[in-house]
Amino acid sequence: MRTLLALLLAAAPAAAAPGAGARAESLLRRMTLSEKLGQLQQLGGPVGGGPELVELAAEGRLGSTLNVRGAKALNAIQRAAVERSRLKIPVLFGFDVIHGYRTVFPIPLGLASSWDPALVERAARLSAREAYADGLRWTFSPMVDVARDPRWGRVAEGAGEDPFLGAALARAYVRGYQTSDPSAPGTLAACAKHWVGYGAAEGGRDYNTTEISERTLRQVYFPPFKAALDAGALTFMSAFNDLDGVPASENRFTLNEVLRREWGFRGFVVSDWDAVAQLIAHGVAADGAQAAREALTAGVDMEMDSRLYGAHLPALVKAGRVPLRTVDEAVLRVLRVKEALGLFAHPYADETAAAGPPDAAARAQAREAAVRSLVLLKNDGTLPFPKTVRRVAVIGPLADDAAAVLGSWRGDGRDSEAVTILDGVRAALPGAAVSVATGVAVTGGTDAGIAAAAAAAKDADAVILVLGESGDMSGEASSRAHPDLPGRQLVLAEAVLAEGRPTAVVLLNGRPLIVPELAARAPALLEAWQPGTEGGDAVADALFGDADPGGKLTMTFPRALGQVPLYYDHKNTGRPFEAGNHYTSKYLDESNDPLFPFGWGLSYTTFALRDLRLAPARIRRGGRTTASVTVTNTGARAGDEVVQLYLHRTASSVTPPVRQLEGFSRVSLKPGESRTVSFPLGPKELGFVGVDEKWTVEPGRVEVFASTCSVGGLEAGLSVAP
Ligand code: GLC
């Protein structure tokens, strides 16, 4: 699909109708250097804006703002630009709309657990409409960093460890934000971030260095970005990390060679916050002038927050150390994106249409998204609780914590509008006696409240134990060296579980947690992530059987921190683990296996797969086949299953992962109902990055697995002839 921007940019300027790229060329010819550099400046501001932003806009020296919100405040800045500046170039207003704006959806790691791209697209669509109503036209989303380390706090913002699923969701977010016409009302420019490799931070410590081979970049980290670009993403954001010694925000290979020359990206790149200035701390720039020069000439078009372009580029251009052509190219990219967004034609927000509290339809959508993001990790039959229970104990430090359901990057979400787990349980069982006990603090604290919590459990017919992380324990700058249950929560859990009452543990967290003891002891374990504005209602729907939790993990839950990094598409090694054989790849003190693997998730019903078929089972290189499999609901309740298709190349010029996801489909089935799902397999799915760093399909035998998780399942053999 040729995106609007591609059409705009492809149009020959001379022949194009006004506004089809011609405007950008014409404006550029009239711009002073100061006005050009103004377009390359993005500045943060308080929600209400402020006089400096208005004045800079009036002088034509402000390309974009971030964090300022509200139609009135943004129109004040826009009027200065459009009615007072010399060339009347509109300002582009950005904000982090990551998992919702006023209606907050589950964090992206939760939304990903739905394995439902259409649901993600709808969530992005609603978020864009709400943000647009507040005057915003650009979101710094989707975050498409593949992440394999639960210590890293920003796993909360992404789709987890798999490139194929990450790519599918990247497309969904971009389509949701931009639609096919990003100039239409209710749309936002998307921003694929953080380009690139940010999720591979050593030690899982945010902003830390990364060492990624080109082959792994291309095989694992690039695909979700390429998917976002192919879906028409108008902008990219360069990352903080250094990549094999070259910071991503001055990396000519990734910013120019790959993004523009190989992939043909025609939008613009904005730096992450101060990432240009941080080149000095990285040790690759002696001063601000060098940082500005390196970043701009490498391909960072717009500078977020730091002001080095404006401060140093006039002298650098005058001295011939930065070609004016380089500045012009960056300015053209920015102007063309503004054109693609229709900003010249419609620069102002409607001040009568501000985004208000979530209405019933928005709440229903958020509730559906939260339900479909739930992952039932364990269930001995305790769940669902009967709705006839009369005495319910809701226990734990997060039971009534609004911030814990809204999570990080809550947009314009309000605690007062969030439904906590306690709110949800009370609403689900209006006639029941609901006792509440926090027991312990989220972190630190003492065991003083545990006795009361245990007593509450003892008197209850159903116990809901809400544990995990507070809303600010994941997200940016929130890595954890001990990603387990914080504080004294495990002690609380053991005391409550010792009462032997029907108990379900609900986890609220922004990352996979290392909870082997809890998983062993809890009769039922429901992963709710940070489920958003309607999180409490969604969790209650699942706990009391009004909804079937059908989500699946998109990131491995390790058994121990010592196993990290631990991910499903790992290599086999030359000495794969073999029980009884000492000299194989293993630990002396821990299994190689995860606590819960990628793709894991239970349901209140059961499913079976049968008849995995390949038609045809023999193809030539470059050929295509179709894998099909039938899934049946073998239980007594309706439910959802996610059928997953994995491949394993048995002989290859590059060591292949033991499995890699190449297809998935979430199906809803009534008891006894069956459905056959099909997955096309062609060069895109069968190929891989070869020794020459190029995409290749090699002859040989490919094992094809159809499963409901990244382990086990049905197997068939595909033969790829030369
Ligand atoms: C932050 C984040 C980035 C975000 C930007 C603007 O530092 O790294 O993801 O979009 O700054 O808030």
Residues whose N, C-alpha, C, O or C-beta is under 5 A from the ligand:
A	BS01	GLC	D96 F140 D272 W273
